[in-house]
């Protein structure tokens, strides 16, 4: 793995040739009883028992709002097996958690539970659907009685059709091919594939989430997103503010980050147009969730 990439991924545990694990802010807060992730509040998972990982340190988009280092691994010649990635990702979580022993304020009961993760967030960095064995990876975690969330940019509809996670996310910032080109900045347009993925989402039996990331004065147009919501027919719509973090600061100003009131107003308009009801919100994460009953 390139030395420069390893430096940029400080705090990550690298797994094999192309995977990584990192403990998120909310796991750290939860084991100190300082708060929980909005995913616990909205979807019932336990923040301190969540393993956050990626099976693909590579992405096919170059999104304007992405806080991660965008120049990731070059094209890979070989891929690690799902069995290896699962086993080593859990070991990586153990190594990350070992640093919390003896830390002031840690709830030891929660820390012990964290060593037995029961939820996997397959997102973190990169695009997970580029890992050619994602369906087997998800199945492997599922077989261990772990719930799985997969977050994807929807550019690989054939993979979305195959995978069966507990909860499938499609993450959008674009609402048209033109906005896709300008905001996702792909090497070629994937707009047809994204629309096909939305259609395939509608056929899923699992819980599904359409996440819309809002960038102030750029894509806050609820009427443009409503046809995509109708096409995907997700269980939940998650409306979330862009956060001015990491590498995104090289491309966007801090003013591009909507405050929570802007997010709520957008969600209210989505509710009015689509019939989805606002169910909950997290002001600290600037997120509102809607559901169609």
Backbone as CSV, one residue per row, in Angstrom:
resi,resn,N_x,N_y,N_z,CA_x,CA_y,CA_z,C_x,C_y,C_z
1,UNK,0.854,-1.189,0.000,0.000,0.000,0.000,0.889,1.238,0.000
2,UNK,0.588,2.251,-0.839,1.436,3.436,-0.912,1.617,4.104,0.444
3,UNK,2.868,4.542,0.712,3.196,5.153,2.004,2.361,6.398,2.258
4,UNK,2.133,7.215,1.209,1.359,8.450,1.370,-0.068,8.143,1.808
5,UNK,-0.664,7.081,1.234,-2.026,6.702,1.617,-2.071,6.248,3.074
6,UNK,-1.073,5.492,3.491,-1.023,5.037,4.871,-0.961,6.223,5.836
7,UNK,-0.223,7.259,5.450,-0.145,8.459,6.285,-1.498,9.158,6.361
8,UNK,-2.224,9.203,5.229,-3.533,9.857,5.206,-4.578,9.067,5.979
9,UNK,-4.364,7.783,6.123,-5.321,6.916,6.818,-4.898,6.668,8.262
10,UNK,-4.281,7.646,8.873,-3.883,7.540,10.270,-5.126,7.292,11.135
11,UNK,-5.037,6.325,12.040,-6.170,5.971,12.883,-6.973,4.805,12.336
12,UNK,-6.707,4.412,11.088,-7.359,3.254,10.484,-6.508,2.016,10.744
13,UNK,-7.158,0.869,10.885,-6.474,-0.411,10.875,-6.619,-0.978,9.467
14,UNK,-5.511,-1.149,8.772,-5.548,-1.695,7.414,-5.683,-3.209,7.495
15,UNK,-6.597,-3.751,6.715,-6.871,-5.187,6.701,-6.533,-5.731,5.318
16,UNK,-5.524,-6.599,5.253,-5.162,-7.214,3.985,-4.739,-6.205,2.934
17,UNK,-5.170,-6.444,1.707,-4.729,-5.648,0.561,-5.586,-4.421,0.285
18,UNK,-6.832,-4.379,0.803,-7.731,-3.331,0.314,-8.852,-2.971,1.282
19,UNK,-8.823,-3.482,2.503,-9.892,-3.232,3.472,-9.349,-2.421,4.648
20,UNK,-10.271,-1.867,5.447,-9.862,-1.071,6.605,-10.979,-1.029,7.633
21,UNK,-10.584,-0.786,8.884,-11.514,-0.648,10.013,-11.121,0.611,10.780
22,UNK,-12.133,1.317,11.281,-11.863,2.488,12.115,-13.002,2.628,13.129
23,UNK,-12.658,2.867,14.380,-13.701,3.137,15.376,-14.218,4.557,15.154
24,UNK,-15.523,4.701,15.112,-16.089,6.018,14.833,-16.210,6.841,16.108
25,UNK,-16.433,8.132,15.926,-16.581,9.069,17.041,-17.651,8.597,18.021
26,UNK,-18.766,8.064,17.499,-19.894,7.727,18.354,-19.658,6.467,19.165
27,UNK,-18.859,5.534,18.656,-18.477,4.392,19.487,-17.683,4.892,20.691
28,UNK,-16.745,5.801,20.424,-15.918,6.341,21.513,-16.775,7.079,22.538
29,UNK,-17.748,7.849,22.053,-18.628,8.570,22.968,-19.510,7.607,23.756
30,UNK,-20.029,6.596,23.067,-20.950,5.668,23.717,-20.285,4.919,24.861
31,UNK,-19.042,4.451,24.669,-18.422,3.686,25.742,-18.027,4.580,26.924
32,UNK,-18.135,5.904,26.732,-17.943,6.824,27.860,-19.272,7.418,28.330
33,UNK,-20.374,6.884,27.811,-21.719,7.361,28.171,-21.893,8.848,27.860
34,UNK,-21.325,9.277,26.722,-21.398,10.682,26.321,-22.325,10.919,25.127
35,UNK,-23.081,9.897,24.746,-23.999,10.048,23.623,-23.912,8.874,22.673
36,UNK,-24.865,8.810,21.741,-24.898,7.706,20.775,-25.144,8.256,19.370
37,UNK,-24.799,7.469,18.399,-24.992,7.807,16.985,-26.484,7.910,16.655
38,UNK,-26.806,8.759,15.697,-28.210,8.856,15.284,-28.719,7.537,14.723
39,UNK,-27.837,6.664,14.273,-28.277,5.352,13.774,-28.845,4.500,14.906
40,UNK,-28.344,4.694,16.119,-28.949,4.006,17.269,-30.319,4.596,17.552
41,UNK,-30.417,5.905,17.515,-31.684,6.578,17.794,-32.744,6.247,16.749
42,UNK,-32.349,6.219,15.469,-33.313,6.005,14.384,-33.600,4.528,14.124
43,UNK,-32.527,3.693,14.148,-32.645,2.341,13.604,-32.399,1.217,14.616
44,UNK,-32.091,1.562,15.858,-32.048,0.559,16.913,-30.749,-0.193,17.096
45,UNK,-29.695,0.149,16.344,-28.416,-0.526,16.555,-27.735,0.075,17.782
46,UNK,-26.722,-0.605,18.326,-26.001,-0.107,19.501,-24.665,0.466,19.047
47,UNK,-24.436,1.745,19.294,-23.244,2.423,18.789,-21.956,1.755,19.254
48,UNK,-21.921,1.309,20.511,-20.674,0.760,21.042,-20.394,-0.655,20.547
49,UNK,-21.376,-1.273,19.882,-21.165,-2.623,19.347,-21.104,-2.638,17.827
50,UNK,-20.849,-1.480,17.247,-20.820,-1.345,15.784,-19.377,-1.383,15.269
51,UNK,-19.149,-2.237,14.306,-17.858,-2.336,13.631,-17.975,-1.577,12.310
52,UNK,-17.177,-0.533,12.161,-17.226,0.298,10.957,-16.058,-0.082,10.049
53,UNK,-16.368,-0.532,8.827,-15.309,-1.044,7.964,-15.600,-0.776,6.492
54,UNK,-14.591,-0.975,5.681,-14.751,-0.952,4.233,-14.007,-2.137,3.642
55,UNK,-14.572,-2.802,2.640,-13.839,-3.858,1.943,-13.150,-3.350,0.679
56,UNK,-13.204,-2.025,0.444,-12.661,-1.489,-0.811,-12.133,-0.068,-0.605
57,UNK,-10.830,0.038,-0.432,-10.209,1.359,-0.332,-10.017,1.938,-1.733
58,UNK,-11.111,2.037,-2.430,-11.106,2.536,-3.802,-12.494,3.071,-4.103
59,UNK,-12.587,4.096,-4.937,-13.889,4.662,-5.291,-13.896,5.053,-6.755
60,UNK,-15.078,4.987,-7.377,-15.213,5.352,-8.789,-15.816,6.742,-8.979
61,UNK,-16.046,7.460,-7.873,-16.516,8.843,-7.954,-15.507,9.764,-7.270
62,UNK,-15.734,11.049,-7.442,-14.815,12.062,-6.919,-15.659,13.196,-6.336
63,UNK,-16.554,12.833,-5.409,-17.629,13.733,-4.978,-17.102,14.997,-4.293
64,UNK,-17.755,16.087,-4.617,-17.331,17.396,-4.128,-17.404,17.501,-2.614
65,UNK,-18.331,16.754,-1.992,-18.551,16.872,-0.548,-17.798,15.834,0.272
66,UNK,-17.044,14.963,-0.367,-16.423,13.836,0.338,-15.275,14.314,1.211
67,UNK,-15.288,13.888,2.472,-14.253,14.304,3.418,-13.049,13.366,3.411
68,UNK,-13.151,12.266,2.669,-12.092,11.260,2.677,-11.015,11.577,1.645
69,UNK,-9.801,11.003,1.797,-8.797,11.148,0.736,-9.296,10.440,-0.518
70,UNK,-9.377,11.154,-1.629,-10.022,10.614,-2.815,-9.105,9.748,-3.671
71,UNK,-7.831,10.028,-3.665,-6.898,9.234,-4.460,-6.488,8.030,-3.634
72,UNK,-7.249,6.958,-3.778,-7.039,5.775,-2.964,-6.225,4.745,-3.741
73,UNK,-6.476,3.493,-3.522,-5.670,2.461,-4.152,-5.844,2.431,-5.666
74,UNK,-4.776,2.095,-6.404,-4.921,1.865,-7.840,-5.715,0.583,-8.079
75,UNK,-5.972,0.280,-9.339,-6.714,-0.942,-9.681,-5.996,-2.163,-9.098
76,UNK,-6.747,-3.023,-8.424,-6.151,-4.174,-7.757,-6.073,-5.379,-8.678
77,UNK,-5.030,-6.167,-8.495,-4.858,-7.383,-9.278,-5.513,-8.589,-8.620
78,UNK,-5.640,-8.534,-7.291,-6.265,-9.647,-6.586,-7.020,-9.115,-5.380
79,UNK,-8.034,-9.890,-4.953,-8.894,-9.470,-3.851,-8.850,-10.520,-2.755
80,UNK,-8.838,-10.061,-1.511,-8.871,-10.979,-0.376,-10.227,-11.662,-0.293
81,UNK,-10.247,-12.854,0.272,-11.492,-13.611,0.393,-12.401,-12.986,1.441
82,UNK,-13.718,-13.166,1.320,-14.645,-12.657,2.343,-14.339,-13.215,3.725
83,UNK,-13.964,-14.498,3.797,-13.654,-15.115,5.084,-12.484,-14.390,5.752
84,UNK,-11.474,-14.074,4.962,-10.305,-13.371,5.494,-10.693,-11.970,5.960
85,UNK,-11.450,-11.250,5.151,-11.824,-9.875,5.494,-12.650,-9.849,6.770
86,UNK,-13.593,-10.763,6.919,-14.429,-10.809,8.127,-13.571,-11.086,9.359
87,UNK,-12.783,-12.136,9.298,-11.962,-12.523,10.454,-10.994,-11.408,10.842
88,UNK,-10.317,-10.837,9.851,-9.300,-9.821,10.152,-9.925,-8.481,10.543
89,UNK,-11.121,-8.185,10.055,-11.777,-6.935,10.460,-12.154,-6.976,11.936
90,UNK,-12.580,-8.137,12.419,-12.920,-8.267,13.838,-11.659,-8.169,14.691
91,UNK,-10.571,-8.759,14.231,-9.294,-8.636,14.949,-8.844,-7.176,14.984
92,UNK,-9.046,-6.463,13.865,-8.668,-5.050,13.806,-9.474,-4.224,14.804
93,UNK,-10.763,-4.573,14.946,-11.600,-3.889,15.942,-11.060,-4.127,17.350
94,UNK,-10.627,-5.340,17.632,-10.046,-5.645,18.946,-8.828,-4.763,19.201
95,UNK,-7.959,-4.634,18.202,-6.743,-3.831,18.383,-7.091,-2.372,18.655
96,UNK,-8.093,-1.858,17.949,-8.507,-0.475,18.154,-9.106,-0.267,19.544
97,UNK,-9.863,-1.256,20.018,-10.515,-1.137,21.322,-9.534,-1.291,22.479
98,UNK,-8.435,-1.971,22.247,-7.494,-2.241,23.344,-6.951,-0.949,23.943
99,UNK,-6.911,0.118,23.167,-6.418,1.395,23.663,-7.331,2.062,24.670
100,UNK,-8.582,1.569,24.804,-9.530,2.177,25.740,-9.434,1.605,27.152
101,UNK,-8.724,0.502,27.316,-8.586,-0.077,28.657,-7.778,0.880,29.531
102,UNK,-8.324,1.215,30.666,-7.634,2.127,31.565,-7.884,3.595,31.268
103,UNK,-8.650,3.882,30.195,-8.957,5.274,29.875,-10.016,5.806,30.824
104,UNK,-9.802,6.988,31.316,-10.728,7.584,32.278,-12.114,7.768,31.670
105,UNK,-13.128,7.406,32.432,-14.508,7.623,32.014,-15.125,6.503,31.208
106,UNK,-14.359,5.453,30.911,-14.883,4.354,30.092,-15.811,3.476,30.925
107,UNK,-16.984,3.178,30.338,-17.930,2.236,30.935,-17.427,0.829,30.594
108,UNK,-16.887,0.124,31.570,-16.236,-1.161,31.306,-17.205,-2.209,30.788
109,UNK,-18.457,-2.154,31.231,-19.441,-3.110,30.709,-19.617,-2.909,29.208
110,UNK,-19.745,-1.649,28.793,-19.900,-1.360,27.369,-18.643,-1.739,26.578
111,UNK,-17.481,-1.499,27.164,-16.241,-1.850,26.475,-16.170,-3.354,26.237
112,UNK,-16.533,-4.133,27.244,-16.535,-5.595,27.067,-17.529,-5.997,25.987
113,UNK,-18.697,-5.348,25.954,-19.679,-5.648,24.902,-19.157,-5.246,23.529
114,UNK,-18.373,-4.177,23.481,-17.826,-3.716,22.196,-16.895,-4.751,21.576
115,UNK,-16.264,-5.575,22.437,-15.399,-6.639,21.924,-16.206,-7.753,21.248
116,UNK,-17.507,-7.682,21.348,-18.386,-8.648,20.684,-19.347,-7.869,19.779
117,UNK,-18.841,-7.309,18.678,-19.693,-6.477,17.820,-20.844,-7.278,17.222
118,UNK,-22.015,-6.641,17.155,-23.182,-7.313,16.560,-23.779,-6.509,15.406
119,UNK,-23.057,-5.487,14.959,-23.500,-4.641,13.862,-22.270,-4.248,13.040
120,UNK,-22.398,-4.312,11.722,-21.306,-3.924,10.833,-21.802,-2.833,9.897
121,UNK,-21.140,-1.687,9.928,-21.423,-0.598,8.988,-20.409,-0.710,7.861
122,UNK,-20.857,-1.201,6.714,-19.957,-1.393,5.569,-20.016,-0.116,4.740
123,UNK,-19.178,0.815,5.126,-19.154,2.133,4.467,-17.774,2.715,4.688
124,UNK,-17.612,3.604,5.641,-16.348,4.165,6.106,-15.631,5.005,5.055
125,UNK,-15.120,4.390,4.002,-14.317,5.072,2.995,-14.306,4.195,1.746
126,UNK,-14.303,4.817,0.570,-14.345,4.023,-0.657,-15.764,3.585,-0.987
127,UNK,-15.899,2.796,-2.055,-17.204,2.315,-2.513,-17.259,0.794,-2.362
128,UNK,-18.038,0.273,-1.399,-18.010,-1.159,-1.088,-18.450,-2.066,-2.233
129,UNK,-19.314,-1.569,-3.127,-19.782,-2.441,-4.217,-18.696,-2.730,-5.244
130,UNK,-17.539,-2.071,-5.139,-16.415,-2.386,-6.030,-15.680,-3.644,-5.576
131,UNK,-15.925,-4.076,-4.339,-15.377,-5.351,-3.872,-16.186,-6.470,-4.520
132,UNK,-15.566,-7.330,-5.320,-16.333,-8.291,-6.135,-17.029,-9.395,-5.339
133,UNK,-16.717,-9.544,-4.057,-17.338,-10.594,-3.241,-18.216,-9.996,-2.144
134,UNK,-18.786,-8.830,-2.405,-19.563,-8.144,-1.365,-20.752,-8.973,-0.905
135,UNK,-21.427,-9.652,-1.820,-22.585,-10.464,-1.429,-22.177,-11.558,-0.445
136,UNK,-21.025,-12.197,-0.680,-20.541,-13.231,0.225,-20.084,-12.631,1.553
137,UNK,-19.496,-11.446,1.498,-19.058,-10.769,2.726,-20.246,-10.474,3.628
138,UNK,-21.294,-9.921,3.046,-22.511,-9.621,3.806,-23.109,-10.900,4.377
139,UNK,-23.162,-11.941,3.558,-23.715,-13.218,4.012,-22.904,-13.784,5.171
140,UNK,-21.589,-13.606,5.100,-20.709,-14.115,6.161,-20.978,-13.398,7.486
141,UNK,-21.058,-12.069,7.440,-21.391,-11.318,8.657,-22.785,-11.701,9.161
142,UNK,-23.738,-11.814,8.247,-25.104,-12.175,8.636,-25.145,-13.526,9.357
143,UNK,-24.330,-14.464,8.881,-24.319,-15.808,9.467,-23.774,-15.818,10.887
144,UNK,-23.105,-14.721,11.270,-22.554,-14.592,12.623,-23.500,-13.801,13.528
145,UNK,-24.763,-13.695,13.106,-25.797,-12.968,13.863,-25.446,-11.492,14.042
146,UNK,-24.837,-10.934,13.020,-24.515,-9.514,13.010,-25.412,-8.827,11.983
147,UNK,-26.006,-7.705,12.370,-26.745,-6.926,11.383,-25.736,-6.179,10.512
148,UNK,-26.123,-5.949,9.267,-25.219,-5.308,8.312,-25.907,-4.120,7.646
149,UNK,-25.236,-2.991,7.656,-25.660,-1.819,6.891,-24.660,-1.652,5.745
150,UNK,-25.140,-1.553,4.539,-24.275,-1.276,3.382,-24.656,0.082,2.822
151,UNK,-23.660,0.965,2.692,-23.882,2.299,2.135,-23.184,2.360,0.780
152,UNK,-23.930,2.696,-0.263,-23.389,2.667,-1.612,-23.750,3.926,-2.387
153,UNK,-22.920,4.234,-3.391,-23.211,5.373,-4.270,-24.099,4.981,-5.450
154,UNK,-24.505,3.715,-5.504,-25.516,3.228,-6.463,-25.010,3.094,-7.887
155,UNK,-23.698,3.067,-8.086,-23.170,2.977,-9.443,-23.047,1.539,-9.946
156,UNK,-23.334,0.554,-9.072,-23.220,-0.854,-9.474,-24.541,-1.576,-9.200
157,UNK,-25.558,-1.360,-10.042,-26.873,-1.966,-9.784,-26.854,-3.489,-9.746
158,UNK,-25.953,-4.109,-10.485,-25.884,-5.569,-10.491,-25.457,-6.103,-9.127
159,UNK,-24.679,-5.325,-8.382,-24.281,-5.734,-7.028,-25.430,-5.493,-6.055
160,UNK,-26.103,-4.372,-6.195,-27.252,-4.073,-5.335,-28.313,-5.160,-5.460
161,UNK,-28.480,-5.694,-6.649,-29.449,-6.774,-6.855,-29.060,-8.032,-6.080
162,UNK,-27.754,-8.287,-5.931,-27.274,-9.531,-5.329,-27.197,-9.488,-3.805
163,UNK,-26.850,-8.341,-3.239,-26.569,-8.300,-1.800,-27.858,-8.270,-0.975
164,UNK,-27.780,-8.846,0.224,-28.944,-8.892,1.114,-28.542,-8.434,2.521
165,UNK,-28.193,-7.164,2.687,-27.873,-6.673,4.031,-29.133,-6.468,4.854
166,UNK,-28.950,-6.278,6.136,-30.072,-5.951,7.012,-30.669,-4.607,6.619
167,UNK,-29.805,-3.663,6.246,-30.273,-2.345,5.829,-29.388,-1.830,4.701
168,UNK,-30.006,-1.470,3.600,-29.295,-0.978,2.428,-29.508,0.518,2.285
169,UNK,-28.404,1.247,2.203,-28.435,2.685,1.964,-28.012,2.987,0.536
170,UNK,-28.725,3.892,-0.126,-28.201,4.576,-1.305,-28.013,6.027,-0.917
171,UNK,-26.813,6.542,-1.161,-26.466,7.899,-0.765,-26.423,8.792,-2.005
172,UNK,-27.190,9.875,-1.970,-27.300,10.781,-3.119,-26.948,12.211,-2.741
173,UNK,-26.275,12.909,-3.669,-26.223,14.371,-3.609,-26.754,14.962,-4.918
174,UNK,-26.880,14.127,-5.939,-27.315,14.596,-7.254,-28.761,14.197,-7.515
175,UNK,-29.456,14.983,-8.321,-30.861,14.730,-8.646,-31.096,14.664,-10.155
176,UNK,-30.059,14.848,-10.962,-30.157,14.812,-12.414,-28.788,14.444,-12.969
177,UNK,-28.735,14.118,-14.251,-27.437,13.779,-14.836,-26.482,14.968,-14.788
178,UNK,-27.000,16.142,-15.041,-26.156,17.343,-14.999,-25.563,17.553,-13.602
179,UNK,-26.403,17.428,-12.562,-25.889,17.607,-11.201,-24.962,16.457,-10.805
180,UNK,-25.234,15.273,-11.328,-24.351,14.128,-11.092,-22.944,14.413,-11.627
181,UNK,-22.869,14.945,-12.806,-21.565,15.255,-13.409,-20.832,16.325,-12.600
182,UNK,-21.563,17.348,-12.169,-20.903,18.467,-11.483,-20.607,18.188,-10.016
183,UNK,-21.420,17.362,-9.346,-21.254,17.123,-7.911,-20.520,15.827,-7.588
184,UNK,-20.820,14.765,-8.331,-20.104,13.499,-8.117,-18.787,13.450,-8.881
185,UNK,-18.667,14.261,-9.930,-17.446,14.403,-10.717,-16.873,13.045,-11.166
186,UNK,-17.706,12.216,-11.821,-17.226,10.904,-12.266,-16.370,11.015,-13.526
187,UNK,-15.568,9.983,-13.782,-14.799,9.930,-15.023,-15.732,9.780,-16.223
188,UNK,-16.872,9.138,-15.995,-17.950,9.055,-16.988,-19.260,9.089,-16.245
189,UNK,-20.343,9.340,-16.945,-21.630,9.413,-16.270,-22.103,8.027,-15.828
190,UNK,-22.560,7.941,-14.583,-23.182,6.734,-14.045,-24.668,6.972,-13.780
191,UNK,-25.239,8.002,-14.362,-26.605,8.358,-14.008,-27.602,7.252,-14.348
192,UNK,-27.418,6.586,-15.470,-28.311,5.473,-15.826,-28.206,4.354,-14.789
193,UNK,-26.989,4.040,-14.371,-26.782,2.996,-13.362,-27.412,3.382,-12.034
194,UNK,-27.290,4.646,-11.650,-27.885,5.101,-10.390,-29.393,4.935,-10.425
195,UNK,-30.011,5.299,-11.522,-31.457,5.137,-11.644,-31.869,3.668,-11.637
196,UNK,-31.057,2.820,-12.240,-31.342,1.387,-12.206,-31.224,0.853,-10.784
197,UNK,-30.250,1.350,-10.036,-30.096,0.941,-8.639,-31.299,1.360,-7.803
198,UNK,-31.814,2.544,-8.066,-33.004,3.000,-7.344,-34.191,2.079,-7.627
199,UNK,-34.323,1.654,-8.867,-35.412,0.723,-9.209,-35.230,-0.617,-8.503
200,UNK,-33.976,-1.083,-8.425,-33.708,-2.351,-7.759,-33.937,-2.237,-6.248
201,UNK,-33.676,-1.065,-5.700,-33.948,-0.852,-4.281,-35.432,-1.060,-3.984
202,UNK,-36.268,-0.625,-4.866,-37.714,-0.756,-4.667,-38.148,-2.216,-4.571
203,UNK,-37.356,-3.133,-5.124,-37.701,-4.555,-5.114,-37.133,-5.297,-3.905
204,UNK,-36.350,-4.608,-3.078,-35.703,-5.267,-1.947,-36.710,-5.583,-0.839
205,UNK,-36.490,-6.704,-0.149,-37.326,-7.075,0.981,-36.764,-6.555,2.302
206,UNK,-35.490,-6.165,2.305,-34.849,-5.667,3.523,-35.225,-4.208,3.762
207,UNK,-34.821,-3.671,4.911,-35.002,-2.248,5.164,-34.088,-1.465,4.224
208,UNK,-34.608,-0.368,3.707,-33.850,0.434,2.764,-33.907,1.901,3.168
209,UNK,-32.835,2.610,2.852,-32.726,4.023,3.194,-32.191,4.784,1.995
210,UNK,-32.867,5.857,1.628,-32.340,6.788,0.644,-31.827,7.996,1.410
211,UNK,-30.504,8.165,1.412,-29.888,9.283,2.140,-29.600,10.422,1.151
212,UNK,-30.083,11.592,1.493,-29.840,12.786,0.692,-28.949,13.718,1.506
213,UNK,-27.750,13.964,1.010,-26.829,14.878,1.683,-26.992,16.265,1.086
214,UNK,-27.283,17.231,1.938,-27.627,18.575,1.497,-26.418,19.501,1.552
215,UNK,-26.191,20.224,0.452,-25.142,21.234,0.372,-25.835,22.572,0.111
216,UNK,-25.652,23.483,1.027,-26.383,24.759,0.974,-26.131,25.504,-0.335
217,UNK,-27.230,25.976,-0.937,-27.204,26.757,-2.169,-26.740,25.954,-3.381
218,UNK,-26.660,24.627,-3.250,-26.207,23.802,-4.373,-27.241,22.754,-4.763
219,UNK,-27.736,21.968,-3.787,-28.660,20.888,-4.169,-29.901,20.823,-3.293
220,UNK,-30.223,21.903,-2.591,-31.368,21.877,-1.675,-32.666,22.169,-2.422
221,UNK,-33.057,21.204,-3.265,-34.215,21.325,-4.145,-35.098,20.098,-3.956
222,UNK,-35.946,20.099,-2.956,-36.728,18.891,-2.636,-37.572,18.382,-3.799
223,UNK,-38.098,19.292,-4.603,-38.929,18.860,-5.730,-38.143,18.066,-6.758
224,UNK,-36.830,18.239,-6.794,-35.982,17.492,-7.728,-35.709,16.080,-7.223
225,UNK,-35.660,15.912,-5.913,-35.369,14.600,-5.337,-36.619,13.724,-5.210
226,UNK,-37.790,14.330,-5.174,-39.009,13.538,-4.932,-39.235,12.441,-5.976
227,UNK,-38.973,12.645,-7.287,-39.141,11.530,-8.227,-38.190,10.366,-7.951
228,UNK,-37.003,10.651,-7.422,-36.046,9.595,-7.098,-36.524,8.799,-5.886
229,UNK,-37.125,9.497,-4.929,-37.705,8.819,-3.763,-38.839,7.903,-4.215
230,UNK,-39.672,8.408,-5.093,-40.790,7.599,-5.603,-40.272,6.372,-6.334
231,UNK,-39.209,6.531,-7.093,-38.649,5.413,-7.860,-38.085,4.335,-6.939
232,UNK,-37.362,4.754,-5.889,-36.707,3.803,-4.990,-37.640,3.221,-3.955
233,UNK,-38.690,3.943,-3.596,-39.660,3.526,-2.586,-38.977,2.980,-1.327
234,UNK,-38.079,3.766,-0.724,-37.332,3.252,0.433,-38.191,3.175,1.691
235,UNK,-37.739,2.368,2.641,-38.386,2.324,3.949,-38.247,3.672,4.644
236,UNK,-37.044,4.252,4.550,-36.732,5.520,5.187,-36.107,6.480,4.175
237,UNK,-36.337,7.751,4.388,-35.572,8.804,3.719,-34.800,9.532,4.806
238,UNK,-33.514,9.618,4.608,-32.654,10.279,5.593,-32.105,11.560,4.967
239,UNK,-32.421,12.671,5.565,-31.969,13.974,5.062,-30.870,14.462,5.998
240,UNK,-29.692,14.700,5.448,-28.532,14.989,6.290,-27.734,16.151,5.724
241,UNK,-27.233,16.995,6.594,-26.406,18.127,6.169,-25.009,17.658,5.781
242,UNK,-24.464,18.259,4.730,-23.038,18.140,4.454,-22.273,18.699,5.647
243,UNK,-21.205,18.011,6.033,-20.380,18.470,7.148,-19.017,18.913,6.626
244,UNK,-18.596,20.072,7.059,-17.371,20.706,6.562,-16.157,20.082,7.251
245,UNK,-15.753,18.900,6.746,-14.700,18.118,7.379,-13.686,17.635,6.346
246,UNK,-12.504,17.295,6.823,-11.504,16.616,6.009,-11.210,17.272,4.686
247,UNK,-11.111,16.441,3.658,-10.702,16.918,2.333,-11.767,17.750,1.641
248,UNK,-13.012,17.669,2.101,-14.060,18.493,1.486,-13.776,19.974,1.663
249,UNK,-12.995,20.322,2.685,-12.681,21.730,2.947,-11.824,22.344,1.851
250,UNK,-11.203,21.505,1.029,-10.429,22.003,-0.109,-11.329,22.421,-1.274
251,UNK,-12.616,21.984,-1.217,-13.506,22.214,-2.351,-14.732,23.059,-2.008
252,UNK,-15.126,23.052,-0.738,-16.327,23.774,-0.324,-16.012,24.678,0.862
253,UNK,-16.703,25.791,0.925,-16.556,26.710,2.062,-17.407,26.225,3.236
254,UNK,-17.097,26.687,4.415,-17.868,26.311,5.607,-19.331,26.699,5.464
255,UNK,-19.605,27.787,4.740,-20.984,28.259,4.549,-21.827,27.273,3.749
256,UNK,-21.192,26.298,3.103,-21.946,25.287,2.345,-22.620,24.270,3.249
257,UNK,-22.326,24.333,4.549,-22.895,23.389,5.514,-24.218,23.939,6.043
258,UNK,-25.346,23.311,5.708,-26.644,23.812,6.203,-26.771,23.624,7.705
259,UNK,-27.486,24.535,8.370,-27.769,24.306,9.784,-28.988,23.389,9.903
260,UNK,-29.285,22.986,11.120,-30.339,21.989,11.318,-31.712,22.505,10.888
261,UNK,-31.953,23.782,11.053,-33.240,24.349,10.647,-33.441,24.241,9.138
262,UNK,-32.367,24.416,8.358,-32.466,24.248,6.909,-32.790,22.794,6.556
263,UNK,-32.144,21.863,7.280,-32.392,20.439,7.045,-33.852,20.105,7.358
264,UNK,-34.368,20.610,8.460,-35.761,20.357,8.842,-36.726,20.920,7.797
265,UNK,-36.446,22.106,7.313,-37.313,22.721,6.317,-37.347,21.883,5.042
266,UNK,-36.176,21.391,4.622,-36.103,20.516,3.450,-36.921,19.248,3.698
267,UNK,-36.756,18.642,4.876,-37.479,17.413,5.208,-38.990,17.643,5.227
268,UNK,-39.404,18.768,5.736,-40.836,19.098,5.765,-41.405,19.200,4.354
269,UNK,-40.620,19.753,3.449,-41.091,19.866,2.065,-41.114,18.493,1.387
270,UNK,-40.118,17.662,1.673,-40.130,16.287,1.164,-41.366,15.549,1.675
271,UNK,-41.688,15.751,2.946,-42.860,15.121,3.534,-44.129,15.567,2.818
272,UNK,-44.229,16.859,2.565,-45.427,17.401,1.897,-45.583,16.826,0.494
273,UNK,-44.467,16.691,-0.234,-44.520,16.242,-1.629,-44.749,14.736,-1.728
274,UNK,-44.073,13.966,-0.883,-44.052,12.506,-1.052,-45.015,11.755,-0.154
275,UNK,-45.453,12.371,0.946,-46.298,11.654,1.894,-45.528,10.916,2.965
276,UNK,-44.200,10.924,2.903,-43.397,10.352,3.979,-43.548,11.239,5.214
277,UNK,-43.633,10.612,6.383,-43.796,11.356,7.629,-42.462,11.521,8.343
278,UNK,-42.233,12.685,8.906,-41.046,12.906,9.718,-41.187,12.106,11.012
279,UNK,-40.191,11.261,11.288,-40.263,10.368,12.443,-39.314,10.751,13.567
280,UNK,-38.154,11.322,13.219,-37.191,11.644,14.265,-36.147,12.590,13.693
281,UNK,-35.323,13.128,14.588,-34.267,14.033,14.158,-33.119,13.970,15.151
282,UNK,-31.936,14.348,14.677,-30.761,14.465,15.533,-30.119,15.811,15.216
283,UNK,-30.309,16.747,16.138,-29.815,18.098,15.880,-28.299,18.138,15.818
284,UNK,-27.617,17.368,16.676,-26.164,17.394,16.692,-25.568,16.868,15.386
285,UNK,-26.266,15.920,14.740,-25.810,15.375,13.462,-26.474,16.055,12.266
286,UNK,-27.383,17.006,12.556,-28.113,17.736,11.498,-28.777,16.758,10.523
287,UNK,-29.558,15.855,11.107,-30.176,14.777,10.334,-31.641,14.645,10.723
288,UNK,-32.498,14.411,9.716,-33.915,14.126,9.927,-34.257,12.859,9.170
289,UNK,-35.033,11.968,9.803,-35.446,10.749,9.140,-36.954,10.768,8.914
290,UNK,-37.363,10.312,7.734,-38.776,10.205,7.363,-39.084,8.750,7.045
291,UNK,-40.349,8.385,7.238,-40.769,7.009,6.924,-42.159,7.031,6.324
292,UNK,-42.376,6.128,5.390,-43.701,5.968,4.793,-44.383,4.785,5.464
293,UNK,-45.459,5.042,6.187,-46.159,3.968,6.918,-47.030,3.152,5.970
